[in-house]
Amino acid sequence: IDFSAFVISLGSNAAMQLDPTQKGFDLDLAKQTIDILAMLEQKTAGNLTKEEDELLRNVLHETRLAWREVSRTAT
C-alpha cells in the first residue's frame, strides 16, 4: 500500500461512517478518522509529492464538509 491508497482508504472509511444508511454509521468514529487525516496532514507537511498533498487536502476537506452536514441533520 502506498500513501495515496492509505489516504483514499481512510476517506472511504469516513464516507461509510457518515452514511446513515450504512450499518457502520458512527459520527464519533467518523470524527476520529477525520482527526487521523488531519494528523497525517500535519506530520507529513513538506514531505509529500504535490499529488499526495493535494489528495490529502481534498479528502480531508470533503470529509470535514460531510461530517458537518451529517452532524447537523443527525441532531
N, C-alpha and C positions, 0 to 999 in steps of 0.2 A: 504494500500500500504506500502511496506517496502522499505528500502533504495535501494536494488538491483533493484527492479521493477522501482523505480523512475529514476535511472541511465539508465536503459535499455530504458525507455520511452524517456528520453532526447536524447539518442543516436539514437533512431528510428526517432525522430523528425528531428534531424540533417541530417540523411540519406535522408529523404524526401526533406528537404530543399536544399540538394546538388544534387538532381536528376533533370537534365534539362528536363526530360520527364514528370515530375510531375507538376501539377498546382501550388503547393506551393514552387516551386523553388525560392530561395532567398538567395544569398550568404551572404548578410549582416545579415539576420536573423540567418543563419547557424553559422556565426561567433559569434553572440550573444549567441547562445545555447552552443557553444564550450566554451565561456568565463564563462558561468554558471557552466559547468562541471569543469573547472579549479578552479573556486571559491570554489566549493564543495570539490575539492581535497585539497585545502589549509585549508579550515575551518574544515575539518574532520580529518586532519592528526593526526595519533596516536590514533584515536577513533573508527576505523573500524576493523572488523574482517579481517583476511588475505584474505578471499574470496571477501569481499566487496572492499577492497583496490585494489586487482588485477583486479576486474571487472571495477572499476572506471578508473584505469590507462589504461587498454586496450581500453575501449570505448573512452576515451579522445585521446589516441594515434591514433586510427583508424579514428576518426572524423577529427583530425588535418591533417592527411595524405590525406584524401578525400578532405578536403577543399582546400589544396594546389594544388592538381591535378585539381580539377574543376576550381579553380580560374585562373590557367594557361591557360586552354583551353577556358574559357569564355571571356578572354580579348584579 
